[in-house]
């Protein structure tokens, strides 16, 4: 077997965790095939942790503008990329069929909840201790 074919076969067998991006708060962000991504929960995870990881991934890794809105496309539930884990799925486009007029913008309990990347990123700084 040629080395390139062997490498491609091994990559195809790797779990989604192998391609995870680690946000600055330690949460794993898993890119999905449709352009969305999952933030995988850790014990005690709340809105601040999920939004920090989503903001860090989009602003820090994808390099989107601070004003780019991040949408919850699937609220907290079983992960599609990490079986047996809990995750929230986010995207940079609004979910189809969701009325965005009456959305809560810090929550992650309903599809369509959203924050701009810069505001989501601010939740990462809640961890900084100012002397």
LUMDREN-875086 format. One record per atom (N, C-alpha, C, O): residue number from 1; residue in one letter; atom name; x, y, z. Coordinates in steps of 0.001 Angstrom, whole numbers. Layout:
<nodes>
+-----+---+----+---------+---------+---------+
:   k : r :  a :    east :   north :      up :
+-----+---+----+---------+---------+---------+
: NUM : A : CA :       X :       Y :       Z :
...
+-----+---+----+---------+---------+---------+
</nodes>
This chain:
<nodes>
+-----+---+----+---------+---------+---------+
:   k : r :  a :    east :   north :      up :
+-----+---+----+---------+---------+---------+
:   1 : X :  N :     858 :   -1184 :       0 :
:   1 : X : CA :       0 :       0 :       0 :
:   1 : X :  C :     898 :    1239 :       0 :
:   1 : X :  O :    1888 :    1304 :     729 :
:   2 : X :  N :     546 :    2191 :    -806 :
:   2 : X : CA :    1331 :    3416 :    -894 :
:   2 : X :  C :    1163 :    4227 :     385 :
:   2 : X :  O :      99 :    4184 :    1003 :
:   3 : X :  N :    2200 :    4971 :     796 :
:   3 : X : CA :    2122 :    5753 :    2031 :
:   3 : X :  C :     966 :    6754 :    2058 :
:   3 : X :  O :     346 :    6942 :    3105 :
:   4 : X :  N :     666 :    7393 :     939 :
:   4 : X : CA :    -419 :    8378 :     915 :
:   4 : X :  C :   -1767 :    7689 :    1111 :
:   4 : X :  O :   -2619 :    8190 :    1845 :
:   5 : X :  N :   -1963 :    6552 :     466 :
:   5 : X : CA :   -3217 :    5812 :     615 :
:   5 : X :  C :   -3367 :    5307 :    2044 :
:   5 : X :  O :   -4467 :    5329 :    2596 :
:   6 : X :  N :   -2279 :    4856 :    2642 :
:   6 : X : CA :   -2315 :    4389 :    4029 :
:   6 : X :  C :   -2659 :    5539 :    4971 :
:   6 : X :  O :   -3468 :    5371 :    5884 :
:   7 : X :  N :   -2055 :    6694 :    4758 :
:   7 : X : CA :   -2346 :    7862 :    5599 :
:   7 : X :  C :   -3811 :    8272 :    5457 :
:   7 : X :  O :   -4461 :    8597 :    6450 :
:   8 : X :  N :   -4330 :    8259 :    4241 :
:   8 : X : CA :   -5733 :    8616 :    4023 :
:   8 : X :  C :   -6663 :    7625 :    4713 :
:   8 : X :  O :   -7673 :    8023 :    5292 :
:   9 : X :  N :   -6331 :    6345 :    4654 :
:   9 : X : CA :   -7154 :    5326 :    5311 :
:   9 : X :  C :   -7136 :    5508 :    6822 :
:   9 : X :  O :   -8172 :    5369 :    7471 :
:  10 : X :  N :   -5990 :    5813 :    7383 :
:  10 : X : CA :   -5894 :    6027 :    8829 :
:  10 : X :  C :   -6658 :    7273 :    9260 :
:  10 : X :  O :   -7312 :    7267 :   10303 :
:  11 : X :  N :   -6583 :    8338 :    8473 :
:  11 : X : CA :   -7335 :    9557 :    8790 :
:  11 : X :  C :   -8836 :    9307 :    8783 :
:  11 : X :  O :   -9565 :    9853 :    9611 :
:  12 : X :  N :   -9295 :    8486 :    7856 :
:  12 : X : CA :  -10727 :    8194 :    7772 :
:  12 : X :  C :  -11217 :    7426 :    8992 :
:  12 : X :  O :  -12387 :    7525 :    9360 :
:  13 : X :  N :  -10336 :    6669 :    9615 :
:  13 : X : CA :  -10711 :    5868 :   10780 :
:  13 : X :  C :  -10618 :    6633 :   12094 :
:  13 : X :  O :  -11089 :    6153 :   13125 :
:  14 : X :  N :  -10023 :    7804 :   12066 :
:  14 : X : CA :   -9848 :    8565 :   13303 :
:  14 : X :  C :  -11181 :    9107 :   13790 :
:  14 : X :  O :  -12009 :    9526 :   12981 :
:  15 : X :  N :  -11399 :    9106 :   15105 :
:  15 : X : CA :  -12647 :    9662 :   15636 :
:  15 : X :  C :  -12668 :   11181 :   15499 :
:  15 : X :  O :  -11640 :   11813 :   15260 :
:  16 : X :  N :  -13857 :   11748 :   15655 :
:  16 : X : CA :  -14012 :   13203 :   15551 :
:  16 : X :  C :  -13128 :   13930 :   16557 :
:  16 : X :  O :  -12673 :   15042 :   16289 :
:  17 : X :  N :  -12879 :   13313 :   17719 :
:  17 : X : CA :  -12056 :   13958 :   18743 :
:  17 : X :  C :  -10663 :   14298 :   18225 :
:  17 : X :  O :  -10032 :   15243 :   18700 :
:  18 : X :  N :  -10184 :   13526 :   17250 :
:  18 : X : CA :   -8845 :   13786 :   16723 :
:  18 : X :  C :   -8775 :   15141 :   16028 :
:  18 : X :  O :   -7690 :   15707 :   15896 :
:  19 : X :  N :   -9907 :   15666 :   15585 :
:  19 : X : CA :   -9942 :   16939 :   14878 :
:  19 : X :  C :  -10499 :   18061 :   15739 :
:  19 : X :  O :  -10829 :   19132 :   15229 :
:  20 : X :  N :  -10604 :   17825 :   17020 :
:  20 : X : CA :  -11168 :   18824 :   17933 :
:  20 : X :  C :  -10239 :   20020 :   18058 :
:  20 : X :  O :   -9017 :   19896 :   17975 :
:  21 : X :  N :  -10846 :   21169 :   18257 :
:  21 : X : CA :  -10101 :   22387 :   18545 :
:  21 : X :  C :  -10377 :   22723 :   20000 :
:  21 : X :  O :  -11534 :   22736 :   20419 :
:  22 : X :  N :   -9352 :   22990 :   20767 :
:  22 : X : CA :   -9504 :   23259 :   22200 :
:  22 : X :  C :   -9607 :   24752 :   22430 :
:  22 : X :  O :   -8667 :   25495 :   22149 :
:  23 : X :  N :  -10750 :   25197 :   22943 :
:  23 : X : CA :  -10962 :   26611 :   23260 :
:  23 : X :  C :  -10144 :   26985 :   24486 :
:  23 : X :  O :   -9694 :   26112 :   25228 :
:  24 : X :  N :   -9952 :   28273 :   24697 :
:  24 : X : CA :   -9105 :   28719 :   25807 :
:  24 : X :  C :   -9665 :   28366 :   27173 :
:  24 : X :  O :   -8926 :   28395 :   28157 :
:  25 : X :  N :  -10958 :   28031 :   27269 :
:  25 : X : CA :  -11515 :   27598 :   28555 :
:  25 : X :  C :  -11441 :   26082 :   28722 :
:  25 : X :  O :  -11969 :   25541 :   29693 :
:  26 : X :  N :  -10794 :   25397 :   27788 :
:  26 : X : CA :  -10591 :   23956 :   27888 :
:  26 : X :  C :  -11681 :   23109 :   27257 :
:  26 : X :  O :  -11604 :   21881 :   27295 :
:  27 : X :  N :  -12690 :   23735 :   26679 :
:  27 : X : CA :  -13777 :   22983 :   26057 :
:  27 : X :  C :  -13391 :   22582 :   24639 :
:  27 : X :  O :  -12754 :   23352 :   23920 :
:  28 : X :  N :  -13782 :   21369 :   24240 :
:  28 : X : CA :  -13509 :   20891 :   22890 :
:  28 : X :  C :  -14586 :   21373 :   21933 :
:  28 : X :  O :  -15779 :   21317 :   22232 :
:  29 : X :  N :  -14138 :   21846 :   20776 :
:  29 : X : CA :  -15031 :   22294 :   19711 :
:  29 : X :  C :  -14793 :   21364 :   18529 :
:  29 : X :  O :  -13670 :   21228 :   18044 :
:  30 : X :  N :  -15875 :   20723 :   18072 :
:  30 : X : CA :  -15777 :   19751 :   16987 :
:  30 : X :  C :  -16460 :   20286 :   15735 :
:  30 : X :  O :  -17673 :   20499 :   15743 :
:  31 : X :  N :  -15706 :   20510 :   14657 :
:  31 : X : CA :  -16333 :   20962 :   13416 :
:  31 : X :  C :  -17192 :   19845 :   12827 :
:  31 : X :  O :  -16813 :   18675 :   12874 :
:  32 : X :  N :  -18339 :   20206 :   12277 :
:  32 : X : CA :  -19233 :   19246 :   11635 :
:  32 : X :  C :  -19197 :   19452 :   10132 :
:  32 : X :  O :  -18735 :   20490 :    9657 :
:  33 : X :  N :  -19671 :   18489 :    9394 :
:  33 : X : CA :  -19557 :   18527 :    7936 :
:  33 : X :  C :  -20381 :   19625 :    7271 :
:  33 : X :  O :  -20056 :   20034 :    6157 :
:  34 : X :  N :  -21425 :   20110 :    7912 :
:  34 : X : CA :  -22295 :   21104 :    7285 :
:  34 : X :  C :  -21896 :   22547 :    7598 :
:  34 : X :  O :  -22678 :   23467 :    7361 :
:  35 : X :  N :  -20699 :   22751 :    8124 :
:  35 : X : CA :  -20237 :   24100 :    8450 :
:  35 : X :  C :  -20573 :   24529 :    9861 :
:  35 : X :  O :  -20111 :   25575 :   10317 :
:  36 : X :  N :  -21366 :   23743 :   10558 :
:  36 : X : CA :  -21652 :   24053 :   11957 :
:  36 : X :  C :  -20594 :   23378 :   12833 :
:  36 : X :  O :  -19709 :   22689 :   12325 :
:  37 : X :  N :  -20688 :   23577 :   14127 :
:  37 : X : CA :  -19719 :   22983 :   15043 :
:  37 : X :  C :  -20380 :   22728 :   16385 :
:  37 : X :  O :  -21358 :   23381 :   16748 :
:  38 : X :  N :  -19829 :   21765 :   17116 :
:  38 : X : CA :  -20342 :   21426 :   18440 :
:  38 : X :  C :  -19354 :   21845 :   19509 :
:  38 : X :  O :  -18142 :   21714 :   19337 :
:  39 : X :  N :  -19880 :   22350 :   20614 :
:  39 : X : CA :  -19089 :   22571 :   21816 :
:  39 : X :  C :  -19514 :   21470 :   22779 :
:  39 : X :  O :  -20679 :   21383 :   23168 :
:  40 : X :  N :  -18555 :   20633 :   23158 :
:  40 : X : CA :  -18839 :   19475 :   24005 :
:  40 : X :  C :  -18801 :   19894 :   25468 :
:  40 : X :  O :  -17863 :   20549 :   25923 :
:  41 : X :  N :  -19844 :   19499 :   26193 :
:  41 : X : CA :  -19993 :   19895 :   27599 :
:  41 : X :  C :  -18963 :   19217 :   28492 :
:  41 : X :  O :  -18458 :   18132 :   28203 :
:  42 : X :  N :  -18681 :   19899 :   29576 :
:  42 : X : CA :  -17895 :   19354 :   30683 :
:  42 : X :  C :  -18766 :   19495 :   31925 :
:  42 : X :  O :  -19748 :   20236 :   31904 :
:  43 : X :  N :  -18426 :   18800 :   33005 :
:  43 : X : CA :  -19242 :   18921 :   34223 :
:  43 : X :  C :  -19384 :   20380 :   34662 :
:  43 : X :  O :  -18402 :   21120 :   34710 :
:  44 : X :  N :  -20609 :   20782 :   34978 :
:  44 : X : CA :  -20882 :   22141 :   35437 :
:  44 : X :  C :  -21022 :   23164 :   34335 :
:  44 : X :  O :  -21069 :   24363 :   34610 :
:  45 : X :  N :  -21090 :   22716 :   33081 :
:  45 : X : CA :  -21151 :   23641 :   31948 :
:  45 : X :  C :  -22446 :   24438 :   31943 :
:  45 : X :  O :  -23535 :   23893 :   32124 :
:  46 : X :  N :  -22300 :   25738 :   31733 :
:  46 : X : CA :  -23446 :   26634 :   31619 :
:  46 : X :  C :  -23290 :   27508 :   30401 :
:  46 : X :  O :  -22364 :   27309 :   29614 :
:  47 : X :  N :  -24176 :   28476 :   30224 :
:  47 : X : CA :  -24121 :   29336 :   29036 :
:  47 : X :  C :  -22768 :   30019 :   28842 :
:  47 : X :  O :  -22268 :   30101 :   27720 :
:  48 : X :  N :  -22182 :   30504 :   29919 :
:  48 : X : CA :  -20910 :   31227 :   29810 :
:  48 : X :  C :  -19835 :   30358 :   29170 :
:  48 : X :  O :  -19090 :   30823 :   28308 :
:  49 : X :  N :  -19752 :   29101 :   29586 :
:  49 : X : CA :  -18713 :   28208 :   29062 :
:  49 : X :  C :  -18948 :   27869 :   27588 :
:  49 : X :  O :  -18014 :   27866 :   26787 :
:  50 : X :  N :  -20202 :   27584 :   27242 :
:  50 : X : CA :  -20502 :   27259 :   25845 :
:  50 : X :  C :  -20248 :   28451 :   24929 :
:  50 : X :  O :  -19655 :   28303 :   23860 :
:  51 : X :  N :  -20703 :   29644 :   25351 :
:  51 : X : CA :  -20509 :   30819 :   24511 :
:  51 : X :  C :  -19038 :   31200 :   24406 :
:  51 : X :  O :  -18593 :   31639 :   23345 :
:  52 : X :  N :  -18281 :   31042 :   25475 :
:  52 : X : CA :  -16839 :   31313 :   25419 :
:  52 : X :  C :  -16186 :   30435 :   24360 :
:  52 : X :  O :  -15447 :   30928 :   23508 :
:  53 : X :  N :  -16458 :   29137 :   24412 :
:  53 : X : CA :  -15847 :   28211 :   23457 :
:  53 : X :  C :  -16290 :   28520 :   22029 :
:  53 : X :  O :  -15476 :   28480 :   21106 :
:  54 : X :  N :  -17576 :   28830 :   21840 :
:  54 : X : CA :  -18076 :   29166 :   20500 :
:  54 : X :  C :  -17439 :   30458 :   19995 :
:  54 : X :  O :  -17056 :   30548 :   18828 :
:  55 : X :  N :  -17325 :   31450 :   20864 :
:  55 : X : CA :  -16712 :   32714 :   20474 :
:  55 : X :  C :  -15234 :   32571 :   20177 :
:  55 : X :  O :  -14731 :   33137 :   19207 :
:  56 : X :  N :  -14542 :   31819 :   21010 :
:  56 : X : CA :  -13110 :   31613 :   20814 :
:  56 : X :  C :  -12849 :   30876 :   19502 :
:  56 : X :  O :  -11910 :   31208 :   18778 :
:  57 : X :  N :  -13670 :   29882 :   19197 :
:  57 : X : CA :  -13508 :   29118 :   17959 :
:  57 : X :  C :  -13778 :   29989 :   16732 :
:  57 : X :  O :  -12992 :   29995 :   15784 :
:  58 : X :  N :  -14889 :   30722 :   16754 :
:  58 : X : CA :  -15240 :   31507 :   15566 :
:  58 : X :  C :  -14350 :   32732 :   15394 :
:  58 : X :  O :  -13916 :   33039 :   14284 :
:  59 : X :  N :  -14084 :   33419 :   16474 :
:  59 : X : CA :  -13283 :   34645 :   16406 :
:  59 : X :  C :  -11787 :   34334 :   16336 :
:  59 : X :  O :  -11052 :   34956 :   15570 :
:  60 : X :  N :  -11346 :   33367 :   17140 :
:  60 : X : CA :   -9923 :   33059 :   17219 :
:  60 : X :  C :   -9422 :   32097 :   16164 :
:  60 : X :  O :   -8304 :   32249 :   15672 :
:  61 : X :  N :  -10232 :   31104 :   15802 :
:  61 : X : CA :   -9791 :   30089 :   14843 :
:  61 : X :  C :  -10307 :   30368 :   13432 :
:  61 : X :  O :   -9533 :   30374 :   12475 :
:  62 : X :  N :  -11609 :   30599 :   13305 :
:  62 : X : CA :  -12178 :   30864 :   11979 :
:  62 : X :  C :  -11909 :   32290 :   11506 :
:  62 : X :  O :  -12031 :   32581 :   10316 :
:  63 : X :  N :  -11543 :   33180 :   12429 :
:  63 : X : CA :  -11215 :   34576 :   12127 :
:  63 : X :  C :  -12389 :   35356 :   11535 :
:  63 : X :  O :  -12219 :   36143 :   10603 :
:  64 : X :  N :  -13578 :   35128 :   12086 :
:  64 : X : CA :  -14737 :   35905 :   11638 :
:  64 : X :  C :  -14681 :   37282 :   12289 :
:  64 : X :  O :  -13932 :   37493 :   13243 :
:  65 : X :  N :  -15466 :   38210 :   11778 :
:  65 : X : CA :  -15543 :   39550 :   12360 :
:  65 : X :  C :  -16217 :   39482 :   13726 :
:  65 : X :  O :  -17035 :   38597 :   13979 :
:  66 : X :  N :  -15874 :   40414 :   14599 :
:  66 : X : CA :  -16460 :   40453 :   15942 :
:  66 : X :  C :  -17973 :   40625 :   15887 :
:  66 : X :  O :  -18675 :   40195 :   16802 :
:  67 : X :  N :  -18482 :   41244 :   14831 :
:  67 : X : CA :  -19925 :   41480 :   14694 :
:  67 : X :  C :  -20671 :   40301 :   14067 :
:  67 : X :  O :  -21894 :   40347 :   13933 :
:  68 : X :  N :  -19949 :   39247 :   13682 :
:  68 : X : CA :  -20600 :   38061 :   13100 :
:  68 : X :  C :  -21445 :   37361 :   14156 :
:  68 : X :  O :  -20946 :   37027 :   15231 :
:  69 : X :  N :  -22702 :   37139 :   13859 :
:  69 : X : CA :  -23596 :   36481 :   14808 :
:  69 : X :  C :  -23371 :   34971 :   14779 :
:  69 : X :  O :  -23224 :   34373 :   13713 :
:  70 : X :  N :  -23347 :   34363 :   15972 :
:  70 : X : CA :  -23240 :   32915 :   16149 :
:  70 : X :  C :  -24606 :   32438 :   16637 :
:  70 : X :  O :  -25147 :   32980 :   17601 :
:  71 : X :  N :  -25160 :   31432 :   15977 :
:  71 : X : CA :  -26496 :   30934 :   16302 :
:  71 : X :  C :  -26434 :   29543 :   16919 :
:  71 : X :  O :  -25596 :   28724 :   16542 :
:  72 : X :  N :  -27319 :   29284 :   17860 :
:  72 : X : CA :  -27524 :   27923 :   18342 :
:  72 : X :  C :  -28371 :   27235 :   17282 :
:  72 : X :  O :  -29503 :   27645 :   17026 :
:  73 : X :  N :  -27825 :   26189 :   16663 :
:  73 : X : CA :  -28619 :   25472 :   15671 :
:  73 : X :  C :  -29275 :   24237 :   16275 :
:  73 : X :  O :  -30292 :   23760 :   15771 :
:  74 : X :  N :  -28699 :   23725 :   17344 :
:  74 : X : CA :  -29324 :   22630 :   18092 :
:  74 : X :  C :  -28976 :   22826 :   19555 :
:  74 : X :  O :  -27796 :   22866 :   19904 :
:  75 : X :  N :  -29985 :   22951 :   20430 :
:  75 : X : CA :  -29694 :   23202 :   21845 :
:  75 : X :  C :  -29018 :   22013 :   22517 :
:  75 : X :  O :  -28824 :   20958 :   21912 :
:  76 : X :  N :  -28675 :   22208 :   23756 :
:  76 : X : CA :  -27978 :   21195 :   24544 :
:  76 : X :  C :  -28679 :   19843 :   24428 :
:  76 : X :  O :  -29885 :   19724 :   24648 :
:  77 : X :  N :  -27893 :   18837 :   24080 :
:  77 : X : CA :  -28430 :   17486 :   23910 :
:  77 : X :  C :  -27310 :   16537 :   23539 :
:  77 : X :  O :  -26139 :   16912 :   23603 :
:  78 : X :  N :  -27646 :   15309 :   23149 :
:  78 : X : CA :  -26615 :   14334 :   22781 :
:  78 : X :  C :  -25761 :   14834 :   21617 :
:  78 : X :  O :  -26274 :   15377 :   20639 :
:  79 : X :  N :  -24466 :   14643 :   21742 :
:  79 : X : CA :  -23530 :   15058 :   20693 :
:  79 : X :  C :  -23665 :   14154 :   19478 :
:  79 : X :  O :  -23862 :   12946 :   19613 :
:  80 : X :  N :  -23557 :   14740 :   18292 :
:  80 : X : CA :  -23548 :   13933 :   17073 :
:  80 : X :  C :  -22131 :   13511 :   16709 :
:  80 : X :  O :  -21950 :   12509 :   16018 :
:  81 : X :  N :  -21134 :   14246 :   17155 :
:  81 : X : CA :  -19743 :   13961 :   16808 :
:  81 : X :  C :  -19000 :   13187 :   17893 :
:  81 : X :  O :  -17984 :   12551 :   17610 :
:  82 : X :  N :  -19487 :   13232 :   19114 :
:  82 : X : CA :  -18827 :   12555 :   20235 :
:  82 : X :  C :  -19879 :   11715 :   20975 :
:  82 : X :  O :  -20444 :   12167 :   21971 :
:  83 : X :  N :  -20139 :   10505 :   20492 :
:  83 : X : CA :  -21174 :    9668 :   21094 :
:  83 : X :  C :  -21004 :    9523 :   22607 :
:  83 : X :  O :  -19897 :    9348 :   23116 :
:  84 : X :  N :  -22133 :    9602 :   23304 :
:  84 : X : CA :  -22114 :    9475 :   24755 :
:  84 : X :  C :  -21855 :   10777 :   25487 :
:  84 : X :  O :  -21876 :   10805 :   26717 :
:  85 : X :  N :  -21614 :   11846 :   24764 :
:  85 : X : CA :  -21347 :   13145 :   25372 :
:  85 : X :  C :  -22506 :   14094 :   25092 :
:  85 : X :  O :  -23347 :   13832 :   24232 :
:  86 : X :  N :  -22537 :   15197 :   25828 :
:  86 : X : CA :  -23546 :   16238 :   25661 :
:  86 : X :  C :  -22881 :   17426 :   24965 :
:  86 : X :  O :  -21721 :   17734 :   25240 :
:  87 : X :  N :  -23604 :   18090 :   24073 :
:  87 : X : CA :  -23028 :   19212 :   23329 :
:  87 : X :  C :  -24121 :   20190 :   22918 :
:  87 : X :  O :  -25310 :   19875 :   22946 :
:  88 : X :  N :  -23682 :   21383 :   22537 :
:  88 : X : CA :  -24539 :   22384 :   21901 :
:  88 : X :  C :  -23970 :   22599 :   20506 :
:  88 : X :  O :  -22759 :   22756 :   20345 :
:  89 : X :  N :  -24838 :   22608 :   19493 :
:  89 : X : CA :  -24398 :   22819 :   18115 :
:  89 : X :  C :  -24649 :   24271 :   17723 :
:  89 : X :  O :  -25746 :   24798 :   17910 :
:  90 : X :  N :  -23619 :   24907 :   17177 :
:  90 : X : CA :  -23668 :   26303 :   16753 :
:  90 : X :  C :  -23408 :   26398 :   15255 :
:  90 : X :  O :  -22852 :   25481 :   14652 :
:  91 : X :  N :  -23817 :   27520 :   14659 :
:  91 : X : CA :  -23493 :   27798 :   13262 :
:  91 : X :  C :  -23414 :   29308 :   13063 :
:  91 : X :  O :  -23800 :   30086 :   13935 :
:  92 : X :  N :  -22914 :   29699 :   11921 :
:  92 : X : CA :  -22808 :   31120 :   11592 :
:  92 : X :  C :  -23997 :   31601 :   10771 :
:  92 : X :  O :  -24069 :   32773 :   10401 :
:  93 : X :  N :  -24915 :   30710 :   10492 :
:  93 : X : CA :  -26139 :   31070 :    9773 :
:  93 : X :  C :  -27345 :   30703 :   10631 :
:  93 : X :  O :  -27295 :   29723 :   11375 :
:  94 : X :  N :  -28421 :   31470 :   10541 :
:  94 : X : CA :  -29597 :   31165 :   11356 :
:  94 : X :  C :  -30202 :   29819 :   10966 :
:  94 : X :  O :  -30210 :   29461 :    9789 :
:  95 : X :  N :  -30706 :   29075 :   11943 :
:  95 : X : CA :  -31353 :   27804 :   11611 :
:  95 : X :  C :  -32628 :   28050 :   10800 :
:  95 : X :  O :  -33340 :   29027 :   11029 :
:  96 : X :  N :  -32902 :   27170 :    9868 :
:  96 : X : CA :  -34085 :   27324 :    9020 :
:  96 : X :  C :  -35355 :   27095 :    9826 :
:  96 : X :  O :  -35403 :   26244 :   10715 :
:  97 : X :  N :  -36374 :   27866 :    9502 :
:  97 : X : CA :  -37674 :   27681 :   10113 :
:  97 : X :  C :  -37814 :   28198 :   11529 :
:  97 : X :  O :  -38782 :   27864 :   12212 :
:  98 : X :  N :  -36865 :   29012 :   11989 :
:  98 : X : CA :  -36909 :   29544 :   13352 :
:  98 : X :  C :  -37204 :   31040 :   13297 :
:  98 : X :  O :  -36557 :   31778 :   12556 :
:  99 : X :  N :  -38175 :   31480 :   14078 :
:  99 : X : CA :  -38498 :   32903 :   14170 :
:  99 : X :  C :  -37476 :   33562 :   15094 :
:  99 : X :  O :  -37421 :   33252 :   16284 :
: 100 : X :  N :  -36682 :   34452 :   14559 :
: 100 : X : CA :  -35593 :   35070 :   15322 :
: 100 : X :  C :  -36007 :   36353 :   16044 :
: 100 : X :  O :  -35179 :   36972 :   16711 :
: 101 : X :  N :  -37244 :   36755 :   15926 :
: 101 : X : CA :  -37668 :   38030 :   16516 :
: 101 : X :  C :  -37665 :   38029 :   18040 :
: 101 : X :  O :  -37297 :   39033 :   18649 :
: 102 : X :  N :  -38060 :   36946 :   18660 :
: 102 : X : CA :  -38179 :   36915 :   20123 :
: 102 : X :  C :  -37162 :   35970 :   20745 :
: 102 : X :  O :  -37527 :   35139 :   21577 :
: 103 : X :  N :  -35927 :   36077 :   20370 :
: 103 : X : CA :  -34903 :   35172 :   20869 :
: 103 : X :  C :  -34147 :   35771 :   22036 :
: 103 : X :  O :  -33922 :   36980 :   22102 :
: 104 : X :  N :  -33762 :   34906 :   22949 :
: 104 : X : CA :  -32883 :   35285 :   24055 :
: 104 : X :  C :  -31470 :   35208 :   23501 :
: 104 : X :  O :  -31132 :   34262 :   22790 :
: 105 : X :  N :  -30652 :   36185 :   23817 :
: 105 : X : CA :  -29347 :   36225 :   23175 :
: 105 : X :  C :  -28189 :   35738 :   24023 :
: 105 : X :  O :  -27043 :   35812 :   23579 :
: 106 : X :  N :  -28441 :   35243 :   25222 :
: 106 : X : CA :  -27340 :   34671 :   25989 :
: 106 : X :  C :  -27573 :   33194 :   26222 :
: 106 : X :  O :  -26640 :   32456 :   26536 :
: 107 : X :  N :  -28794 :   32766 :   26072 :
: 107 : X : CA :  -29163 :   31400 :   26364 :
: 107 : X :  C :  -28667 :   30454 :   25277 :
: 107 : X :  O :  -28090 :   30895 :   24283 :
: 108 : X :  N :  -28885 :   29178 :   25461 :
: 108 : X : CA :  -28595 :   28195 :   24426 :
: 108 : X :  C :  -29628 :   27078 :   24485 :
: 108 : X :  O :  -29364 :   25952 :   24064 :
: 109 : X :  N :  -30796 :   27399 :   25005 :
: 109 : X : CA :  -31836 :   26388 :   25195 :
: 109 : X :  C :  -32723 :   26181 :   23972 :
: 109 : X :  O :  -33421 :   25172 :   23879 :
: 110 : X :  N :  -32704 :   27133 :   23025 :
: 110 : X : CA :  -33555 :   27028 :   21841 :
: 110 : X :  C :  -32745 :   27333 :   20594 :
: 110 : X :  O :  -31841 :   28168 :   20610 :
: 111 : X :  N :  -33083 :   26644 :   19514 :
: 111 : X : CA :  -32468 :   26958 :   18227 :
: 111 : X :  C :  -32788 :   28403 :   17882 :
: 111 : X :  O :  -33927 :   28845 :   18030 :
: 112 : X :  N :  -31793 :   29130 :   17426 :
: 112 : X : CA :  -31958 :   30533 :   17073 :
: 112 : X :  C :  -31399 :   31488 :   18107 :
: 112 : X :  O :  -31150 :   32650 :   17786 :
: 113 : X :  N :  -31189 :   31036 :   19353 :
: 113 : X : CA :  -30525 :   31894 :   20336 :
: 113 : X :  C :  -29155 :   32265 :   19772 :
: 113 : X :  O :  -28522 :   31449 :   19102 :
: 114 : X :  N :  -28694 :   33482 :   20034 :
: 114 : X : CA :  -27452 :   33903 :   19386 :
: 114 : X :  C :  -26733 :   35007 :   20146 :
: 114 : X :  O :  -27306 :   35685 :   20999 :
: 115 : X :  N :  -25480 :   35160 :   19814 :
: 115 : X : CA :  -24623 :   36265 :   20261 :
: 115 : X :  C :  -23696 :   36604 :   19110 :
: 115 : X :  O :  -23451 :   35764 :   18244 :
: 116 : X :  N :  -23178 :   37822 :   19087 :
: 116 : X : CA :  -22127 :   38126 :   18118 :
: 116 : X :  C :  -20819 :   37544 :   18656 :
: 116 : X :  O :  -20662 :   37363 :   19863 :
: 117 : X :  N :  -19890 :   37254 :   17755 :
: 117 : X : CA :  -18648 :   36589 :   18141 :
: 117 : X :  C :  -17884 :   37365 :   19211 :
: 117 : X :  O :  -17347 :   36766 :   20142 :
: 118 : X :  N :  -17830 :   38684 :   19088 :
: 118 : X : CA :  -17112 :   39494 :   20076 :
: 118 : X :  C :  -17715 :   39394 :   21461 :
: 118 : X :  O :  -16987 :   39316 :   22451 :
: 119 : X :  N :  -19048 :   39394 :   21546 :
: 119 : X : CA :  -19716 :   39270 :   22849 :
: 119 : X :  C :  -19536 :   37872 :   23415 :
: 119 : X :  O :  -19346 :   37710 :   24621 :
: 120 : X :  N :  -19593 :   36859 :   22554 :
: 120 : X : CA :  -19376 :   35486 :   23011 :
: 120 : X :  C :  -17956 :   35339 :   23555 :
: 120 : X :  O :  -17733 :   34684 :   24573 :
: 121 : X :  N :  -17016 :   35949 :   22873 :
: 121 : X : CA :  -15609 :   35900 :   23282 :
: 121 : X :  C :  -15400 :   36549 :   24648 :
: 121 : X :  O :  -14521 :   36128 :   25400 :
: 122 : X :  N :  -16187 :   37559 :   24976 :
: 122 : X : CA :  -16052 :   38239 :   26271 :
: 122 : X :  C :  -16278 :   37294 :   27443 :
: 122 : X :  O :  -15745 :   37516 :   28530 :
: 123 : X :  N :  -17060 :   36247 :   27232 :
: 123 : X : CA :  -17306 :   35290 :   28312 :
: 123 : X :  C :  -16051 :   34502 :   28672 :
: 123 : X :  O :  -15989 :   33906 :   29747 :
: 124 : X :  N :  -15059 :   34490 :   27802 :
: 124 : X : CA :  -13788 :   33837 :   28127 :
: 124 : X :  C :  -13012 :   34642 :   29161 :
: 124 : X :  O :  -12232 :   34084 :   29933 :
: 125 : X :  N :  -13226 :   35941 :   29176 :
: 125 : X : CA :  -12469 :   36794 :   30089 :
: 125 : X :  C :  -13029 :   36781 :   31499 :
: 125 : X :  O :  -12422 :   37342 :   32412 :
: 126 : X :  N :  -14186 :   36144 :   31689 :
: 126 : X : CA :  -14730 :   35985 :   33037 :
: 126 : X :  C :  -13800 :   35151 :   33907 :
: 126 : X :  O :  -13869 :   35207 :   35135 :
: 127 : X :  N :  -12931 :   34380 :   33264 :
: 127 : X : CA :  -12020 :   33508 :   33999 :
: 127 : X :  C :  -10767 :   34241 :   34459 :
: 127 : X :  O :  -10058 :   33762 :   35344 :
: 128 : X :  N :  -10491 :   35391 :   33868 :
: 128 : X : CA :   -9292 :   36147 :   34231 :
: 128 : X :  C :   -9462 :   36782 :   35606 :
: 128 : X :  O :  -10510 :   37351 :   35914 :
: 129 : X :  N :   -8441 :   36680 :   36413 :
: 129 : X : CA :   -8454 :   37298 :   37737 :
: 129 : X :  C :   -7646 :   38580 :   37664 :
: 129 : X :  O :   -6476 :   38564 :   37280 :
: 130 : X :  N :   -8261 :   39674 :   38028 :
: 130 : X : CA :   -7584 :   40968 :   37995 :
: 130 : X :  C :   -6983 :   41221 :   39371 :
: 130 : X :  O :   -7700 :   41178 :   40371 :
: 131 : X :  N :   -5670 :   41485 :   39443 :
: 131 : X : CA :   -5038 :   41702 :   40756 :
: 131 : X :  C :   -5461 :   43013 :   41389 :
: 131 : X :  O :   -5017 :   43338 :   42490 :
+-----+---+----+---------+---------+---------+
</nodes>
